[in-house]
Amino acid sequence: MDIKSPRPGLQAAPCVSAAAPPACHDRRHGHGLKMELSKSQDLNGLEQAAGGPSRLTDICGSTAGSTMASVSEYYAGKCVLITGATGFMGKVLVEKLLRSCPEVKALYILVRPKAGQSMQQRVADMMKCKLFDRVREDNSDFHEKIIPISSELTQPGLAISPEDVEKLCACIDIVFHCAATIRFDEPLKHALQLNVIATQQLLSLAHQMHHLEAFIHISTAYANCNRKHIDEVIYPPPVEPKKLIESLEWMDDGIVRDITPRLIGDRPNTYTYTKALAEYVVQQEQHRLNIGIIRPSIVGASWQEPFPGWIDNFNGPSGVFIAAGKGILRTMRANNDAVADLIPVDVVINLTLTAGWYTAVHRPKTALVYNCTTGGINPFHWGEIEHHVMSSFKRNPLEQAFRRPNANITSNYLINQYWILVSHKFPALIYDLILRLSGQKPQMMRIFNRLHKAIGLLEYFSSQDWEWNSENMSMLMSQLTPEDRKTFNFDVRQLNWPEYIENYCIGTKKYVLNEDMSDIPAARQHLRKLRNIRYTFNTLLVVFIWRVFIARSQMARNIWYFVVSLCFKFLSYFRASSTLTN
């Protein structure tokens, strides 16, 4: 779901009503059985009929792996509800379900109508995306399985109509909650509404779904970034969500903005703060719903599926890569030796789908958390990323680059500020001056200011390391058949980082900037022209310095002659030593 929505005051999370369903009841262990059971049996009756809890687990496949359906077989005939389906991860989830689970019955997606564009138009535009080319080749009518539901995360009851509520409660088997605001600088009230209250309301709706087998919540590995070692557990929340919501409800935006730093404490932004609260909210339902929580780190372009390097936005590292490739970004404050915990989007989606299968079939007694990260399994560092990004964009340059790609990473604040002044602000002022003189609107300084703000929000994550436990991720992999491991691959040990970064950079060129790969020769020629301009400028600068400072000062000339003489003597000595050696 699109997250750029209006920002009304906080809304409480009432239970979403429906015409058909009865009062909420415990379905925690009531689904996934491959046998006919009386609808009147309660949980105790089910356990007794199956020979107690351990026997029930056996029937569901926890210990009888040979009788368990594969992941794609499990989703056959299922109705799936997806929030955030028009976002980056949501689109990849929809595509993967349609392609690898072709027998899935229907995908219900919550969509917010935009001004000037209806819900149906937004979905139609989404399905025209190149991302769905492989699905389109296999089944040209795949769009018939996608059923949009009008919704708005900031409204009571998610603004879902009573008719749609009744429809969803009658047919949904599994929920994937991907919708959230991912803006780091989101005002606390709005972040709370989208990430916490909307999750509460979706859980209220889930309680009324007659056939719900699993509820999968997408969180973030940085929800607990105030800790250095993060296990696959739900940590105590920084504050009771209900109390926070009630407290902020009566405050105006100015007061909330003033107290936000005190509230979020040692977390860097409202995003990580509210995602931690949302995890706690979801965990509170673990005794009534089958719940799984996925914690991806920095989600990047696809690794393998549906094709390498697919990306459709400027968020996170993508915008930084493009700025570096265009020659706009020349310096960034980060720790070269810190692990850059990138995770390909298809890895996250494959883990999400298999976690949905495992949660529904095995029904763990408590919510399982999956830290979906690479740092502890296949680490790659920011210094290595800088090297490979620069190398890739020099081989496959972006069109109409501002300067040749040549970015540097430093952890020193003063050095970074020096290079910002010399390599960012000074060239931007000159360029804007040229634009003004030619009668055009200046824009480069505005671009650099936006870039500095975006990089500043990333500094917290690019300057330090975390350790994530990933035992549940390994456990889940061990539960898959060899065929499922291939179809739903999330084994990041197989990830070749230099190849991935190369495809990532090419992906930003092809899919974000919509540049044609056939124009690379012209882009290389443009880089050569920029190189010649740079050499010419440096030569003129040396001549200017000579004329202004050296040629007019006897002391400067003496120093200059001394340095030249010293260099000449050194070269003569080196040449003589080489001759004697020979």
C-alpha positions in Angstrom: 0.0 0.0 0.0 1.2 3.5 -0.8 2.4 5.2 2.4 2.1 8.8 1.3 -1.3 9.3 2.7 -3.1 12.2 4.5 -2.1 12.8 8.1 -5.1 13.0 10.3 -4.9 12.6 14.1 -4.4 9.2 15.6 -7.3 6.9 15.4 -8.0 4.2 17.9 -8.0 0.6 16.7 -11.6 -0.6 17.0 -12.5 -4.2 16.2 -13.5 -4.3 12.5 -17.0 -5.5 12.3 -18.5 -7.9 9.8 -22.0 -9.1 9.2 -21.3 -12.8 9.0 -18.6 -13.9 11.5 -19.4 -14.7 15.1 -17.4 -13.4 18.1 -13.7 -13.8 18.0 -12.5 -17.3 19.0 -9.2 -19.1 19.3 -8.1 -20.6 16.0 -4.5 -20.9 17.1 -4.4 -24.7 16.6 -7.5 -25.2 14.5 -6.2 -25.0 10.9 -3.9 -26.8 8.5 -5.2 -30.3 9.4 -5.5 -32.6 6.3 -8.5 -34.4 7.7 -12.2 -33.7 8.2 -13.0 -32.5 11.7 -16.3 -31.5 13.2 -16.8 -27.7 13.2 -18.2 -27.9 16.7 -15.0 -29.3 18.2 -13.1 -26.9 20.4 -9.3 -26.9 20.9 -9.4 -29.5 23.6 -11.5 -31.7 21.5 -9.1 -31.4 18.6 -6.1 -32.3 20.8 -8.0 -35.3 22.2 -9.1 -36.5 18.8 -5.5 -36.3 17.6 -4.1 -38.1 20.7 -3.0 -35.0 22.6 -0.8 -32.0 21.5 2.2 -34.1 20.5 0.0 -36.3 18.3 -1.7 -33.2 16.8 1.7 -31.9 15.8 2.5 -35.2 14.3 -0.6 -35.1 12.1 0.2 -31.6 10.9 3.6 -32.7 9.6 6.0 -31.5 12.3 7.5 -34.9 12.6 6.1 -36.6 9.5 7.8 -34.6 6.9 7.2 -37.2 4.2 3.4 -36.5 4.2 3.8 -32.7 4.2 2.8 -30.7 1.2 5.5 -28.7 -0.6 5.4 -24.9 -0.3 3.8 -24.4 -3.7 1.3 -27.2 -3.0 0.4 -25.6 0.2 -0.6 -22.4 -1.5 -2.7 -24.2 -4.1 -6.3 -23.2 -3.7 -5.5 -20.6 -1.0 -6.8 -17.1 -0.8 -4.1 -14.6 0.3 -4.4 -11.1 1.7 -1.5 -8.8 1.0 -1.0 -5.3 2.4 1.5 -3.0 0.8 1.2 -4.9 -2.5 1.9 -1.8 -4.6 5.2 -1.2 -2.8 8.6 -2.5 -3.7 8.5 -5.7 -1.6 4.7 -6.2 -2.1 5.1 -6.3 -5.8 7.8 -8.9 -5.7 5.7 -11.0 -3.3 2.7 -10.9 -5.6 4.9 -11.8 -8.6 6.5 -14.7 -6.8 3.2 -16.1 -5.6 1.8 -16.0 -9.1 4.9 -17.5 -10.8 6.0 -20.2 -8.3 2.6 -21.0 -6.8 0.4 -20.9 -10.0 -2.4 -22.8 -8.3 -3.0 -20.1 -5.7 -6.7 -19.2 -5.9 -6.8 -15.5 -5.4 -4.6 -12.6 -4.1 -6.6 -9.9 -2.3 -4.5 -6.7 -2.1 -5.4 -3.6 -0.1 -5.0 -0.5 -2.3 -5.4 3.2 -1.5 -7.0 5.2 -4.4 -4.9 8.2 -5.3 -6.0 11.6 -6.5 -6.6 11.4 -10.2 -6.1 7.6 -10.3 -8.6 5.0 -9.3 -7.8 1.8 -7.5 -8.3 -0.3 -10.6 -5.9 2.0 -12.6 -3.2 1.7 -10.0 -3.4 -2.1 -10.0 -3.5 -2.1 -13.9 -0.4 0.0 -14.0 1.4 -2.2 -11.5 0.7 -5.3 -13.5 2.1 -3.7 -16.7 5.5 -3.5 -14.9 8.4 -5.4 -16.4 8.6 -7.3 -13.1 5.6 -9.4 -14.2 7.0 -10.3 -17.7 7.8 -13.9 -16.7 4.3 -14.4 -15.2 2.8 -12.8 -18.3 4.6 -15.4 -20.5 3.2 -18.3 -18.5 -0.3 -17.0 -18.1 -1.6 -13.9 -19.8 -4.7 -13.9 -17.6 -2.8 -13.8 -14.3 -4.4 -10.4 -13.5 -7.7 -12.2 -12.9 -6.4 -13.7 -9.7 -5.6 -10.2 -8.3 -8.6 -8.7 -6.5 -8.0 -5.1 -5.2 -9.7 -4.0 -2.0 -10.1 -0.3 -1.4 -8.4 0.6 1.9 -6.7 3.4 3.8 -4.3 2.7 6.6 -4.9 6.0 8.3 -8.7 5.6 8.6 -10.7 3.6 11.3 -11.2 0.0 10.3 -8.7 0.6 7.5 -11.6 2.2 5.6 -12.6 -1.3 4.3 -16.3 -1.4 3.3 -18.6 -3.9 5.2 -19.1 -5.9 2.0 -15.3 -6.3 1.6 -14.9 -7.1 5.3 -17.4 -9.9 4.9 -15.8 -11.2 1.8 -12.3 -11.2 3.4 -13.5 -12.9 6.6 -15.2 -15.7 4.6 -12.3 -16.6 2.3 -8.8 -15.5 3.5 -6.4 -18.3 4.4 -3.2 -16.4 5.0 -2.2 -12.7 5.6 1.0 -11.0 4.6 1.3 -7.6 6.3 3.9 -5.6 4.3 2.4 -2.1 4.5 4.3 0.5 6.5 5.9 3.8 6.2 9.7 3.4 5.6 10.5 7.1 5.9 13.1 7.6 8.6 12.1 11.2 9.3 8.3 10.5 9.4 6.6 12.5 12.1 5.9 10.3 15.1 2.1 10.5 15.0 2.0 9.5 11.3 4.5 6.7 11.8 2.5 5.4 14.8 -0.7 5.5 12.8 0.7 3.6 9.8 3.1 1.1 11.6 1.3 0.4 14.8 -2.4 1.3 14.8 -2.9 0.0 11.3 -1.3 -3.3 12.4 -3.7 -3.4 15.4 -6.7 -3.0 13.1 -5.5 -5.6 10.6 -5.1 -8.0 13.5 -8.7 -7.2 14.6 -9.8 -8.1 11.1 -7.7 -11.3 11.2 -9.5 -12.5 14.3 -12.7 -12.6 12.3 -11.4 -14.6 9.4 -13.0 -18.0 9.5 -10.2 -19.9 7.7 -7.1 -18.0 8.7 -4.0 -20.3 9.0 -1.2 -17.8 9.3 -0.5 -14.1 9.8 3.0 -13.0 8.6 4.2 -9.6 9.7 7.1 -7.8 7.9 9.2 -5.9 10.4 12.9 -4.8 10.1 16.1 -6.1 11.5 16.8 -2.6 12.9 13.7 -2.5 15.1 16.0 -3.2 18.0 19.1 -1.4 16.6 19.8 0.0 20.1 21.2 -3.4 20.9 24.4 -4.7 19.4 23.4 -8.4 19.5 19.9 -9.2 18.3 18.3 -12.6 18.9 15.2 -13.9 17.2 13.0 -12.8 20.0 10.5 -10.0 20.7 12.2 -7.6 23.1 10.2 -5.6 25.6 8.8 -2.5 23.9 10.3 1.0 24.8 6.8 2.0 25.9 3.3 0.3 26.2 1.8 1.1 22.7 -1.7 1.6 24.1 -0.5 4.2 26.6 1.6 6.0 23.9 -1.4 6.2 21.5 -3.7 7.5 24.2 -1.1 10.1 25.3 -0.4 11.4 21.8 -4.0 11.6 20.8 -4.7 14.9 22.5 -1.3 16.5 21.6 -0.9 18.9 18.7 1.9 18.2 16.1 4.2 20.8 17.6 4.3 19.2 21.0 4.8 15.8 19.6 7.6 17.0 17.5 9.3 18.5 20.5 9.1 15.4 22.7 9.9 12.9 19.9 13.7 12.8 20.6 13.0 12.0 24.3 10.4 9.3 23.4 12.6 7.4 20.8 15.6 7.6 23.2 18.6 5.7 21.8 16.9 4.7 18.6 17.8 6.8 15.5 14.4 7.5 14.1 10.6 7.1 14.4 10.7 4.2 11.8 12.7 1.8 14.0 10.9 3.0 17.1 7.4 2.3 15.7 8.4 -1.0 14.1 9.6 -2.2 17.6 6.1 -1.3 19.0 4.4 -3.1 16.1 6.3 -6.3 16.8 5.1 -6.2 20.4 1.5 -5.6 19.2 1.7 -8.6 16.9 3.3 -10.8 19.6 0.3 -10.2 21.9 -1.9 -12.2 19.5 0.4 -15.3 19.3 -1.9 -17.4 21.5 -4.9 -16.7 19.2 -3.3 -16.6 15.8 -0.5 -18.5 14.0 2.1 -15.7 13.7 5.5 -15.3 12.0 7.6 -12.1 12.0 10.2 -11.4 9.3 13.0 -9.0 10.0 14.9 -8.0 6.8 17.9 -5.7 7.0 18.6 -3.2 4.2 16.5 -4.5 1.3 18.1 -4.1 -2.1 17.7 -5.1 -5.7 16.8 -8.7 -6.6 19.5 -11.3 -6.7 18.0 -14.0 -9.0 14.3 -13.5 -9.4 12.4 -12.7 -11.5 15.7 -11.5 -13.1 18.9 -10.1 -11.5 19.1 -6.5 -10.5 15.4 -5.6 -10.5 14.7 -2.4 -8.5 12.1 0.3 -8.9 12.9 3.0 -6.4 15.5 5.5 -5.1 15.1 4.3 -1.5 18.1 3.2 0.6 21.3 2.3 -1.2 19.7 2.6 -4.6 19.6 6.4 -4.5 23.2 6.5 -3.1 24.4 4.2 -6.0 22.7 6.4 -8.6 24.1 9.6 -7.1 27.6 8.1 -7.1 27.2 6.8 -10.7 26.1 10.3 -11.9 29.2 11.8 -10.3 27.1 13.9 -7.9 28.0 12.0 -4.7 31.8 12.3 -4.1 32.0 11.6 -0.3 30.0 9.7 2.3 30.5 9.3 5.9 30.7 5.6 6.8 33.0 3.0 8.3 34.8 1.2 5.5 35.2 -1.9 7.8 31.6 -2.0 8.9 29.3 -4.7 7.5 26.9 -3.4 4.9 24.0 -5.7 5.7 22.2 -5.6 2.3 19.6 -8.3 1.7 18.2 -9.0 -1.9 14.5 -8.5 -2.1 13.9 -11.9 -3.6 15.7 -13.5 -0.6 13.3 -11.7 1.7 10.2 -12.8 -0.3 11.3 -16.4 -0.5 11.8 -16.5 3.2 8.4 -14.8 3.8 6.5 -17.4 1.7 8.3 -20.4 3.3 7.7 -18.9 6.7 4.0 -18.6 5.8 3.9 -22.2 4.8 5.8 -23.3 8.0 3.6 -21.2 10.3 0.4 -22.5 8.8 1.4 -26.2 8.7 3.5 -26.5 11.9 1.7 -23.9 14.0 4.5 -23.0 16.4 3.3 -22.4 20.0 4.8 -19.0 20.0 5.5 -16.4 17.2 8.7 -17.3 15.4 11.0 -14.4 14.4 13.3 -14.7 11.4 16.3 -12.3 11.2 16.7 -12.1 7.5 20.3 -10.7 7.3 23.6 -11.4 5.6 26.2 -10.0 8.0 26.7 -13.0 10.1 26.5 -15.5 7.2 28.1 -13.9 4.2 29.5 -10.5 5.3 30.3 -7.6 2.9 31.7 -4.3 3.9 31.0 -0.7 3.0 34.5 -0.2 1.7 34.0 -3.1 -0.7 30.7 -1.8 -1.8 32.3 1.6 -2.7 35.0 -0.1 -4.8 32.6 -2.3 -6.7 30.0 0.4 -7.3 32.6 2.7 -8.7 34.1 0.0 -10.9 30.7 -1.0 -12.2 29.6 2.5 -13.1 32.9 3.1 -14.9 32.3 -0.1 -17.0 28.5 0.7 -17.5 28.2 4.4 -17.0 24.9 6.3 -16.5 23.9 8.7 -19.2 24.7 12.4 -18.9 26.8 12.1 -15.8 27.6 15.3 -13.9 31.1 14.1 -13.3 33.1 10.9 -13.6 32.2 8.4 -10.8 34.8 8.8 -8.0 33.2 8.6 -4.5 35.1 8.0 -1.3 34.0 6.8 2.1 35.5 8.2 5.3 34.6 7.8 8.9 36.2 11.1 9.8 33.7 13.9 10.3 36.1 16.8 9.4 37.5 15.1 6.3 33.9 14.4 5.2 32.9 18.0 5.7 36.0 19.2 3.8 35.1 17.1 0.8 31.4 18.1 1.0 32.6 21.7 0.7 35.2 21.1 -2.1 33.5 18.4 -4.1 29.8 19.1 -3.5 28.9 22.7 -2.6 31.6 24.5 -4.5 30.8 22.8 -7.9 27.1 23.2 -7.2 27.5 26.9 -6.8 29.5 27.2 -10.0 27.0 25.1 -11.9 24.0 27.1 -10.6 25.8 30.3 -11.5 26.2 29.1 -15.1 22.5 28.2 -15.2 21.5 31.6 -13.9 23.7 33.3 -16.5 22.1 31.2 -19.3 18.6 32.1 -18.1 17.8 28.7 -16.5 16.6 27.9 -13.1 19.4 26.9 -10.6 18.9 23.4 -9.3 22.2 21.7 -8.4 22.5 23.1 -4.8 18.9 21.9 -4.1 19.9 18.5 -5.4 23.0 18.4 -3.2 21.0 19.5 -0.1 18.5 16.7 -0.6 21.4 14.2 -1.1 23.1 15.4 2.1 19.8 14.9 4.1 19.3 11.4 2.7 22.9 10.4 3.4 22.7 11.9 6.9 19.7 9.6 7.7 21.8 6.6 6.6 24.9 7.4 8.6 23.7 5.6 11.7 23.4 2.4 9.8 26.6 2.7 7.7 28.9 3.5 10.6 28.5 0.5 12.9 27.9 -3.2 13.1 25.3 -5.5 14.5 25.2 -9.2 15.3 22.0 -11.0 14.3 21.1 -14.5 15.4 19.7 -16.5 12.4 18.9 -19.9 13.9 15.3 -19.8 12.8 16.3 -19.0 9.3 18.6 -22.0 9.3 15.9 -24.2 10.8 13.4 -23.2 8.2 15.8 -24.0 5.4 16.3 -27.5 6.9 12.6 -28.1 6.7 12.4 -27.6 3.0 12.7 -30.3 0.3 15.6 -30.0 -2.2 13.1 -28.8 -4.8 11.6 -26.1 -2.5 15.2 -24.9 -1.5 15.7 -24.3 -5.2 12.4 -22.7 -5.9 12.3 -20.6 -2.8 16.0 -20.0 -2.3 17.0 -17.8 0.6 20.5 -19.3 1.2 22.6 -16.1 1.2 25.8 -18.3 1.5 25.5 -18.7 -2.3 25.4 -14.9 -2.9 28.4 -13.6 -4.9 28.7 -10.0 -3.8 30.7 -8.5 -6.7 28.3 -10.0 -9.2 25.3 -8.9 -7.2 26.6 -5.3 -6.9 27.3 -5.2 -10.6 23.7 -6.4 -11.4 22.4 -3.9 -8.8 24.1 -1.0 -10.5 22.9 -2.1 -14.0 19.4 -2.5 -12.5 19.3 1.1 -11.3 20.3 2.1 -14.9 17.7 -0.1 -16.6 14.7 -0.1 -14.3 14.9 3.1 -12.2 16.4 5.5 -14.7 15.0 3.7 -17.8 18.2 3.9 -19.7 19.0 1.7 -22.7 22.0 -0.5 -22.4 22.7 0.1 -26.1 23.6 3.7 -25.2 26.6 2.6 -23.1 29.2 3.5 -25.8 27.8 7.1 -25.9 27.9 7.2 -22.1 31.5 6.1 -22.1 32.3 8.8 -24.6 30.7 11.3 -22.3 32.9 10.2 -19.4 36.0 10.6 -21.6 34.9 14.1 -22.4 34.4 14.8 -18.6 37.9 13.4 -18.0 39.4 15.7 -20.6 37.5 18.7 -19.1 38.9 17.8 -15.7 42.5 17.6 -16.9 42.2 20.9 -18.7 40.7 22.6 -15.7 43.5 21.2 -13.4 46.1 22.4 -15.9 44.6 25.9 -16.0 44.4 25.9 -12.2 48.1 25.1 -11.8 49.0 27.9 -14.3 46.8 30.3 -12.4 48.4 29.4 -9.1 51.8 29.8 -10.6 51.1 33.2 -12.0 49.3 34.5 -8.9 51.4 33.1 -6.1 54.8 31.8 -7.3 55.8 34.1 -10.2 55.2 37.2 -8.0 57.1 36.1 -4.9 60.8 35.5 -4.7 60.4 33.3 -1.6 57.8 31.2 -3.4 60.1 30.8 -6.4 63.0 29.8 -4.1 60.9 27.1 -2.5 59.6 26.0 -5.8 63.2 25.7 -7.3 64.4 23.9 -4.2 61.6 21.3 -4.5 62.2 20.8 -8.2 66.0 20.5 -7.6 65.4 17.9 -4.8 63.2 15.9 -7.1 65.7 16.0 -9.9 68.5 14.9 -7.6 66.4 12.0 -6.3 65.7 10.9 -9.9 69.4 11.2 -10.8 70.4 9.1 -7.8 67.8 6.5 -8.5 69.0 6.3 -12.2 72.6 6.0 -11.0 71.8 3.3 -8.5 69.9 1.3 -11.1 72.9 1.6 -13.5 75.4 0.3 -10.8 73.1 -2.5 -9.9 72.9 -3.6 -13.5 
